[in-house]
């Protein structure tokens, strides 16, 4: 089975591989993915938590002491807690966001999904997200896992990145193309 497993590389990849293999052994792949998604949200929404995770000024003991009650309150799985405390103990908590991304890619490969980054001018509604997933599934032949971001500078439209492919239907790009065409004539 080891030859069938997809592996991530680099520091974050090594840690993601380790927790992914443990999660597979314990049947907790989805649970750890849910915990990581919740942690990603907390990092994005809490300046203090993001600073705790990313700042080299906190000692490993300080990070572990601060993490324990937060993780307990969040109700994360024991495997996730042990993993995060190990990261803190090894002074690698700064890589958590990259570990979460690498873990997501491993889960997607396991489930036969494809990772798609979608950048839009405005937040997509649930109906728009469902429609986009449907179109991508039809085009790619696999279930897409969307990572959405908002970039108001796009003015309108979408930029979709799947692997090395990029589909840019943003209004900003169309206007730039029109501007270039008008200069050329």
C-alpha positions in Angstrom: 0.0 0.0 0.0 2.9 2.4 0.6 3.6 2.5 -3.1 0.0 3.6 -3.7 0.3 6.6 -1.3 0.9 10.0 -2.7 3.5 12.0 -0.7 4.1 15.6 -0.2 7.7 17.0 0.0 9.4 19.7 2.0 9.1 20.4 5.8 5.3 20.9 5.7 4.9 17.8 3.5 6.8 15.6 5.8 4.6 16.6 8.7 1.5 16.3 6.6 2.5 12.8 5.5 3.2 11.7 9.1 -0.2 12.9 10.4 -2.0 11.6 7.3 -0.5 8.1 7.7 -1.5 8.1 11.4 -5.0 9.3 10.6 -5.3 6.5 8.0 -4.2 3.9 10.5 -6.7 5.2 13.1 -9.5 5.8 10.6 -9.6 9.5 11.3 -8.6 11.1 8.0 -11.9 13.1 7.7 -11.9 14.0 11.4 -8.3 15.5 11.2 -9.3 17.3 8.0 -12.3 18.8 9.8 -10.0 19.9 12.7 -7.5 21.4 10.3 -10.3 23.3 8.5 -11.4 24.7 11.8 -7.9 25.7 12.7 -7.4 27.3 9.4 -10.4 29.5 10.1 -9.2 30.4 13.6 -5.8 31.4 12.2 -7.5 33.6 9.6 -9.9 35.2 12.0 -7.9 35.5 15.2 -4.9 37.8 15.1 -3.7 36.6 18.5 -3.9 32.9 17.5 -2.2 33.6 14.2 0.6 35.4 16.1 0.9 32.4 18.6 1.3 30.0 15.7 3.6 32.1 13.5 5.8 34.1 15.9 9.2 32.8 16.8 9.1 34.9 20.0 7.0 32.4 21.8 8.8 29.4 23.4 7.7 25.9 22.7 6.4 25.7 26.3 4.4 29.0 25.9 2.9 27.7 22.6 1.9 24.3 24.1 0.5 26.0 27.2 -1.6 28.4 25.1 -2.7 25.7 22.5 -4.1 23.2 25.0 -7.1 25.1 26.2 -7.9 26.4 22.7 -7.8 22.9 21.2 -9.9 21.6 24.1 -12.5 24.3 23.6 -12.6 23.6 19.9 -13.1 19.9 20.6 -10.4 18.7 18.2 -9.5 15.0 18.1 -6.8 13.6 20.4 -4.7 12.8 17.3 -4.9 16.4 16.1 -4.0 17.7 19.6 -1.0 15.4 19.9 0.2 16.4 16.5 -0.1 20.1 17.1 1.7 19.8 20.5 4.4 17.8 18.7 4.8 20.6 16.2 5.0 23.1 19.0 7.6 21.0 20.8 9.7 20.8 17.7 9.4 24.6 17.0 7.6 23.9 13.8 4.2 25.4 14.5 5.0 28.3 12.1 4.5 25.7 9.3 1.0 24.8 10.4 -0.8 26.6 7.5 1.4 24.8 5.0 0.9 21.5 6.7 -2.9 22.0 6.6 -2.7 22.7 2.8 -0.4 19.6 2.2 -2.8 17.4 4.3 -5.7 18.7 2.2 -3.9 17.7 -1.0 -3.3 14.2 0.4 -6.9 13.8 1.4 -8.0 15.0 -2.0 -5.8 12.4 -3.7 -7.0 9.7 -1.5 -10.6 10.5 -2.4 -9.9 11.0 -6.1 -10.7 14.7 -5.8 -8.9 17.5 -7.5 -7.9 20.7 -5.8 -9.2 23.9 -7.4 -8.4 27.5 -6.3 -11.1 29.9 -7.2 -10.6 33.7 -6.9 -13.7 35.8 -7.4 -14.5 39.5 -7.1 -17.2 38.8 -4.5 -17.9 35.8 -2.2 -19.7 33.1 -4.1 -23.2 32.1 -3.0 -23.9 28.4 -2.2 -25.8 28.1 -5.5 -22.9 29.6 -7.5 -20.4 27.3 -5.7 -22.6 24.3 -6.4 -22.9 25.3 -10.1 -19.1 25.9 -10.4 -18.4 22.5 -8.8 -20.8 20.8 -11.2 -19.1 22.4 -14.2 -15.6 21.6 -13.0 -16.6 18.0 -12.3 -18.0 17.7 -15.8 -14.8 19.2 -17.4 -12.3 17.4 -15.1 -14.0 14.1 -14.6 -13.3 14.2 -10.9 -14.9 15.8 -7.9 -13.4 19.2 -7.3 -12.4 20.5 -3.9 -12.7 24.3 -4.0 -10.5 26.7 -2.1 -12.2 30.1 -2.6 -10.7 33.5 -2.1 -12.1 37.0 -2.8 -10.1 39.6 -4.7 -12.1 42.8 -5.2 -9.6 44.1 -7.8 -11.0 41.5 -10.3 -14.1 43.7 -10.7 -16.1 40.7 -11.8 -15.7 37.1 -13.1 -13.5 34.3 -11.8 -10.0 33.0 -11.9 -9.9 29.2 -11.5 -6.6 27.3 -11.0 -6.5 23.6 -11.2 -3.0 22.2 -11.0 -0.9 24.0 -13.6 -4.0 25.0 -15.6 -5.6 28.5 -15.1 -8.9 29.8 -16.5 -9.0 33.6 -16.2 -12.5 35.0 -17.0 -12.0 38.0 -14.8 -13.3 41.4 -16.0 -9.9 42.9 -15.1 -8.1 40.6 -17.6 -10.7 41.2 -20.3 -10.4 44.9 -19.9 -6.6 44.7 -20.0 -6.9 42.6 -23.2 -9.3 45.2 -24.7 -6.9 48.0 -23.7 -4.0 46.2 -25.4 -6.1 45.6 -28.6 -7.0 49.3 -28.8 -3.4 50.4 -28.4 -2.4 48.1 -31.2 -4.8 49.4 -33.8 
